[in-house]
Amino acid sequence: MDEDTNEDVYCIWRFLIDKKFQGKGYGKANRICLSYEPKNTAAKAQYESLGFRETDEIEDDQIVSVLRI
C-alpha cells in the first residue's frame, strides 16, 4: 500500500515546536480528542486499540475520548 496516495490515510508530516519553546514539555502535553455514540461499541474498541481513553465527559450525547501524545 502506498500511503502517500491512499485517500484513507491521514498523516502528520511534522510536529514542530519553535526553538524558544523547546525543552519545556509542550510536545508531551498535546492530546487528540474525539467523540463517538455511546452505543457504537465498534468505534469504542477501535479507538481504545489505538490508545484513546474515555475522559468521563459527555458532549452532545457522545462519549469523549482522548489520546495523549
Distance bins in CASP14 RR format, pairs under 12 A and 6 or more apart:
PFRMAT RR
TARGET T0000
AUTHOR 0000-0000-0000
RMODE 2
METHOD distances of the structure
MODEL  1
1 7 0 0 0 0 0 1 0 0 0 0 0
1 8 0 0 0 0 1 0 0 0 0 0 0
1 9 0 0 0 0 1 0 0 0 0 0 0
2 8 0 0 0 0 0 1 0 0 0 0 0
2 9 0 0 0 0 1 0 0 0 0 0 0
3 9 1 0 1 0 0 0 0 0 0 0 0
3 10 0 0 0 0 1 0 0 0 0 0 0
3 11 1 0 0 1 0 0 0 0 0 0 0
3 13 0 0 0 0 0 1 0 0 0 0 0
4 10 0 0 0 0 0 1 0 0 0 0 0
4 11 0 0 0 0 1 0 0 0 0 0 0
4 13 0 0 0 0 0 1 0 0 0 0 0
5 11 0 0 0 0 0 1 0 0 0 0 0
10 32 0 0 0 0 0 1 0 0 0 0 0
12 30 0 0 0 0 0 1 0 0 0 0 0
12 32 0 0 0 0 1 0 0 0 0 0 0
12 69 0 0 0 0 1 0 0 0 0 0 0
15 22 0 0 0 0 0 1 0 0 0 0 0
15 26 0 0 0 0 0 1 0 0 0 0 0
15 27 1 0 0 1 0 0 0 0 0 0 0
15 28 0 0 0 0 0 1 0 0 0 0 0
15 30 1 0 0 1 0 0 0 0 0 0 0
15 32 0 0 0 0 0 1 0 0 0 0 0
15 69 0 0 0 0 1 0 0 0 0 0 0
16 22 0 0 0 0 1 0 0 0 0 0 0
16 26 0 0 0 0 0 1 0 0 0 0 0
16 27 0 0 0 0 1 0 0 0 0 0 0
16 30 0 0 0 0 0 1 0 0 0 0 0
17 23 1 0 0 1 0 0 0 0 0 0 0
17 24 0 0 0 0 1 0 0 0 0 0 0
17 25 0 0 0 0 1 0 0 0 0 0 0
17 26 1 0 1 0 0 0 0 0 0 0 0
17 27 1 0 1 0 0 0 0 0 0 0 0
17 28 0 0 0 0 0 1 0 0 0 0 0
17 29 0 0 0 0 0 1 0 0 0 0 0
17 30 0 0 0 0 1 0 0 0 0 0 0
18 24 0 0 0 0 0 1 0 0 0 0 0
18 26 0 0 0 0 1 0 0 0 0 0 0
18 27 0 0 0 0 0 1 0 0 0 0 0
19 26 0 0 0 0 0 1 0 0 0 0 0
20 26 0 0 0 0 0 1 0 0 0 0 0
21 27 0 0 0 0 1 0 0 0 0 0 0
21 29 0 0 0 0 0 1 0 0 0 0 0
22 28 0 0 0 0 0 1 0 0 0 0 0
23 29 0 0 0 0 0 1 0 0 0 0 0
25 69 0 0 0 0 0 1 0 0 0 0 0
26 69 0 0 0 0 0 1 0 0 0 0 0
27 68 0 0 0 0 0 1 0 0 0 0 0
27 69 1 0 0 1 0 0 0 0 0 0 0
28 68 0 0 0 0 1 0 0 0 0 0 0
28 69 1 0 0 1 0 0 0 0 0 0 0
29 68 0 0 0 0 1 0 0 0 0 0 0
29 69 0 0 0 0 1 0 0 0 0 0 0
30 66 0 0 0 0 0 1 0 0 0 0 0
30 67 0 0 0 0 1 0 0 0 0 0 0
30 68 1 0 0 1 0 0 0 0 0 0 0
30 69 1 0 1 0 0 0 0 0 0 0 0
31 51 0 0 0 0 0 1 0 0 0 0 0
31 52 0 0 0 0 1 0 0 0 0 0 0
31 53 0 0 0 0 0 1 0 0 0 0 0
31 55 0 0 0 0 1 0 0 0 0 0 0
31 64 0 0 0 0 0 1 0 0 0 0 0
31 65 0 0 0 0 0 1 0 0 0 0 0
31 66 1 0 1 0 0 0 0 0 0 0 0
31 67 1 0 0 1 0 0 0 0 0 0 0
31 68 1 0 1 0 0 0 0 0 0 0 0
31 69 1 0 0 1 0 0 0 0 0 0 0
32 47 0 0 0 0 0 1 0 0 0 0 0
32 50 0 0 0 0 1 0 0 0 0 0 0
32 51 0 0 0 0 1 0 0 0 0 0 0
32 52 1 0 0 1 0 0 0 0 0 0 0
32 53 0 0 0 0 0 1 0 0 0 0 0
32 55 0 0 0 0 0 1 0 0 0 0 0
32 64 0 0 0 0 0 1 0 0 0 0 0
32 65 0 0 0 0 1 0 0 0 0 0 0
32 66 1 0 0 1 0 0 0 0 0 0 0
32 67 1 0 1 0 0 0 0 0 0 0 0
32 68 0 0 0 0 1 0 0 0 0 0 0
32 69 1 0 0 1 0 0 0 0 0 0 0
33 47 0 0 0 0 0 1 0 0 0 0 0
33 52 0 0 0 0 1 0 0 0 0 0 0
33 53 0 0 0 0 0 1 0 0 0 0 0
33 54 0 0 0 0 0 1 0 0 0 0 0
33 55 1 0 0 1 0 0 0 0 0 0 0
33 57 0 0 0 0 1 0 0 0 0 0 0
33 59 0 0 0 0 1 0 0 0 0 0 0
33 62 0 0 0 0 0 1 0 0 0 0 0
33 63 0 0 0 0 0 1 0 0 0 0 0
33 64 1 0 0 1 0 0 0 0 0 0 0
33 65 1 0 0 1 0 0 0 0 0 0 0
33 66 1 0 1 0 0 0 0 0 0 0 0
33 67 1 0 0 1 0 0 0 0 0 0 0
33 68 0 0 0 0 0 1 0 0 0 0 0
33 69 0 0 0 0 0 1 0 0 0 0 0
34 40 0 0 0 0 0 1 0 0 0 0 0
34 43 0 0 0 0 1 0 0 0 0 0 0
34 44 0 0 0 0 0 1 0 0 0 0 0
34 46 0 0 0 0 0 1 0 0 0 0 0
34 47 1 0 0 1 0 0 0 0 0 0 0
34 48 0 0 0 0 0 1 0 0 0 0 0
34 50 0 0 0 0 1 0 0 0 0 0 0
34 51 0 0 0 0 0 1 0 0 0 0 0
34 52 1 0 0 1 0 0 0 0 0 0 0
34 53 0 0 0 0 0 1 0 0 0 0 0
34 54 0 0 0 0 0 1 0 0 0 0 0
34 55 0 0 0 0 0 1 0 0 0 0 0
34 57 0 0 0 0 0 1 0 0 0 0 0
34 59 0 0 0 0 0 1 0 0 0 0 0
34 62 0 0 0 0 1 0 0 0 0 0 0
34 63 0 0 0 0 1 0 0 0 0 0 0
34 64 1 0 0 1 0 0 0 0 0 0 0
34 65 1 0 1 0 0 0 0 0 0 0 0
34 66 0 0 0 0 1 0 0 0 0 0 0
34 67 0 0 0 0 1 0 0 0 0 0 0
35 43 0 0 0 0 1 0 0 0 0 0 0
35 44 0 0 0 0 0 1 0 0 0 0 0
35 47 0 0 0 0 1 0 0 0 0 0 0
35 52 0 0 0 0 0 1 0 0 0 0 0
35 54 0 0 0 0 0 1 0 0 0 0 0
35 55 0 0 0 0 1 0 0 0 0 0 0
35 57 0 0 0 0 1 0 0 0 0 0 0
35 58 0 0 0 0 1 0 0 0 0 0 0
35 59 1 0 1 0 0 0 0 0 0 0 0
35 60 1 0 0 1 0 0 0 0 0 0 0
35 61 0 0 0 0 1 0 0 0 0 0 0
35 62 1 1 0 0 0 0 0 0 0 0 0
35 63 1 0 0 1 0 0 0 0 0 0 0
35 64 1 0 1 0 0 0 0 0 0 0 0
35 65 1 0 0 1 0 0 0 0 0 0 0
35 66 0 0 0 0 0 1 0 0 0 0 0
36 42 0 0 0 0 1 0 0 0 0 0 0
36 43 1 0 1 0 0 0 0 0 0 0 0
36 44 1 0 0 1 0 0 0 0 0 0 0
36 45 0 0 0 0 0 1 0 0 0 0 0
36 46 0 0 0 0 1 0 0 0 0 0 0
36 47 1 0 0 1 0 0 0 0 0 0 0
36 48 0 0 0 0 0 1 0 0 0 0 0
36 52 0 0 0 0 1 0 0 0 0 0 0
36 54 0 0 0 0 1 0 0 0 0 0 0
36 58 0 0 0 0 0 1 0 0 0 0 0
36 59 0 0 0 0 0 1 0 0 0 0 0
36 60 0 0 0 0 0 1 0 0 0 0 0
36 61 0 0 0 0 0 1 0 0 0 0 0
36 62 1 0 1 0 0 0 0 0 0 0 0
36 63 1 0 1 0 0 0 0 0 0 0 0
36 64 0 0 0 0 1 0 0 0 0 0 0
36 65 1 0 0 1 0 0 0 0 0 0 0
37 43 1 0 0 1 0 0 0 0 0 0 0
37 44 0 0 0 0 1 0 0 0 0 0 0
37 47 0 0 0 0 0 1 0 0 0 0 0
37 58 0 0 0 0 0 1 0 0 0 0 0
37 59 0 0 0 0 0 1 0 0 0 0 0
37 60 0 0 0 0 0 1 0 0 0 0 0
37 61 1 0 0 1 0 0 0 0 0 0 0
37 62 1 0 1 0 0 0 0 0 0 0 0
37 63 1 0 0 1 0 0 0 0 0 0 0
37 64 0 0 0 0 0 1 0 0 0 0 0
38 44 0 0 0 0 1 0 0 0 0 0 0
38 54 0 0 0 0 0 1 0 0 0 0 0
38 58 0 0 0 0 1 0 0 0 0 0 0
38 59 0 0 0 0 0 1 0 0 0 0 0
38 60 0 0 0 0 0 1 0 0 0 0 0
38 61 1 0 0 1 0 0 0 0 0 0 0
38 62 1 0 0 1 0 0 0 0 0 0 0
38 63 1 0 1 0 0 0 0 0 0 0 0
38 64 0 0 0 0 0 1 0 0 0 0 0
38 65 0 0 0 0 0 1 0 0 0 0 0
39 61 0 0 0 0 0 1 0 0 0 0 0
39 62 0 0 0 0 0 1 0 0 0 0 0
39 63 0 0 0 0 1 0 0 0 0 0 0
40 46 0 0 0 0 1 0 0 0 0 0 0
40 47 0 0 0 0 1 0 0 0 0 0 0
40 61 0 0 0 0 0 1 0 0 0 0 0
40 62 0 0 0 0 1 0 0 0 0 0 0
40 63 0 0 0 0 1 0 0 0 0 0 0
40 65 0 0 0 0 0 1 0 0 0 0 0
41 47 0 0 0 0 0 1 0 0 0 0 0
41 48 0 0 0 0 0 1 0 0 0 0 0
41 63 0 0 0 0 0 1 0 0 0 0 0
42 48 0 0 0 0 0 1 0 0 0 0 0
42 49 0 0 0 0 0 1 0 0 0 0 0
43 49 0 0 0 0 0 1 0 0 0 0 0
43 50 0 0 0 0 0 1 0 0 0 0 0
43 52 0 0 0 0 1 0 0 0 0 0 0
43 54 0 0 0 0 0 1 0 0 0 0 0
43 62 0 0 0 0 1 0 0 0 0 0 0
43 63 0 0 0 0 1 0 0 0 0 0 0
43 65 0 0 0 0 1 0 0 0 0 0 0
44 50 0 0 0 0 0 1 0 0 0 0 0
44 51 0 0 0 0 0 1 0 0 0 0 0
44 52 0 0 0 0 1 0 0 0 0 0 0
44 53 0 0 0 0 0 1 0 0 0 0 0
44 54 0 0 0 0 1 0 0 0 0 0 0
44 62 0 0 0 0 0 1 0 0 0 0 0
44 63 1 0 0 1 0 0 0 0 0 0 0
44 64 0 0 0 0 0 1 0 0 0 0 0
44 65 1 0 0 1 0 0 0 0 0 0 0
45 51 0 0 0 0 0 1 0 0 0 0 0
45 52 0 0 0 0 0 1 0 0 0 0 0
45 65 0 0 0 0 0 1 0 0 0 0 0
46 52 0 0 0 0 1 0 0 0 0 0 0
46 65 0 0 0 0 0 1 0 0 0 0 0
47 53 0 0 0 0 1 0 0 0 0 0 0
47 54 0 0 0 0 1 0 0 0 0 0 0
47 55 0 0 0 0 0 1 0 0 0 0 0
47 62 0 0 0 0 0 1 0 0 0 0 0
47 63 0 0 0 0 1 0 0 0 0 0 0
47 64 0 0 0 0 0 1 0 0 0 0 0
47 65 1 0 1 0 0 0 0 0 0 0 0
47 66 0 0 0 0 1 0 0 0 0 0 0
47 67 0 0 0 0 1 0 0 0 0 0 0
48 54 0 0 0 0 1 0 0 0 0 0 0
48 63 0 0 0 0 0 1 0 0 0 0 0
48 65 1 0 0 1 0 0 0 0 0 0 0
48 66 0 0 0 0 0 1 0 0 0 0 0
48 67 0 0 0 0 0 1 0 0 0 0 0
49 65 0 0 0 0 0 1 0 0 0 0 0
49 67 0 0 0 0 0 1 0 0 0 0 0
50 65 0 0 0 0 1 0 0 0 0 0 0
50 66 0 0 0 0 0 1 0 0 0 0 0
50 67 1 0 0 1 0 0 0 0 0 0 0
50 69 0 0 0 0 0 1 0 0 0 0 0
51 65 0 0 0 0 1 0 0 0 0 0 0
51 66 0 0 0 0 1 0 0 0 0 0 0
51 67 1 0 1 0 0 0 0 0 0 0 0
51 68 0 0 0 0 1 0 0 0 0 0 0
51 69 0 0 0 0 0 1 0 0 0 0 0
52 63 0 0 0 0 0 1 0 0 0 0 0
52 64 0 0 0 0 1 0 0 0 0 0 0
52 65 1 0 1 0 0 0 0 0 0 0 0
52 66 1 0 0 1 0 0 0 0 0 0 0
52 67 1 0 1 0 0 0 0 0 0 0 0
52 68 0 0 0 0 1 0 0 0 0 0 0
52 69 0 0 0 0 0 1 0 0 0 0 0
53 63 0 0 0 0 0 1 0 0 0 0 0
53 64 0 0 0 0 0 1 0 0 0 0 0
53 65 1 0 0 1 0 0 0 0 0 0 0
53 66 1 0 0 1 0 0 0 0 0 0 0
53 67 1 0 0 1 0 0 0 0 0 0 0
53 68 0 0 0 0 1 0 0 0 0 0 0
54 62 0 0 0 0 0 1 0 0 0 0 0
54 63 1 0 1 0 0 0 0 0 0 0 0
54 64 1 0 0 1 0 0 0 0 0 0 0
54 65 1 0 1 0 0 0 0 0 0 0 0
54 66 0 0 0 0 1 0 0 0 0 0 0
54 67 0 0 0 0 0 1 0 0 0 0 0
55 62 0 0 0 0 0 1 0 0 0 0 0
55 63 0 0 0 0 1 0 0 0 0 0 0
55 64 1 0 1 0 0 0 0 0 0 0 0
55 65 1 0 0 1 0 0 0 0 0 0 0
55 66 1 0 1 0 0 0 0 0 0 0 0
55 67 0 0 0 0 0 1 0 0 0 0 0
55 68 0 0 0 0 0 1 0 0 0 0 0
56 63 0 0 0 0 1 0 0 0 0 0 0
56 64 0 0 0 0 1 0 0 0 0 0 0
56 65 0 0 0 0 0 1 0 0 0 0 0
56 66 0 0 0 0 0 1 0 0 0 0 0
57 63 1 0 0 1 0 0 0 0 0 0 0
57 64 1 0 1 0 0 0 0 0 0 0 0
57 65 0 0 0 0 1 0 0 0 0 0 0
57 66 0 0 0 0 1 0 0 0 0 0 0
58 64 1 0 0 1 0 0 0 0 0 0 0
58 65 0 0 0 0 0 1 0 0 0 0 0
59 65 0 0 0 0 0 1 0 0 0 0 0
59 66 0 0 0 0 0 1 0 0 0 0 0
END
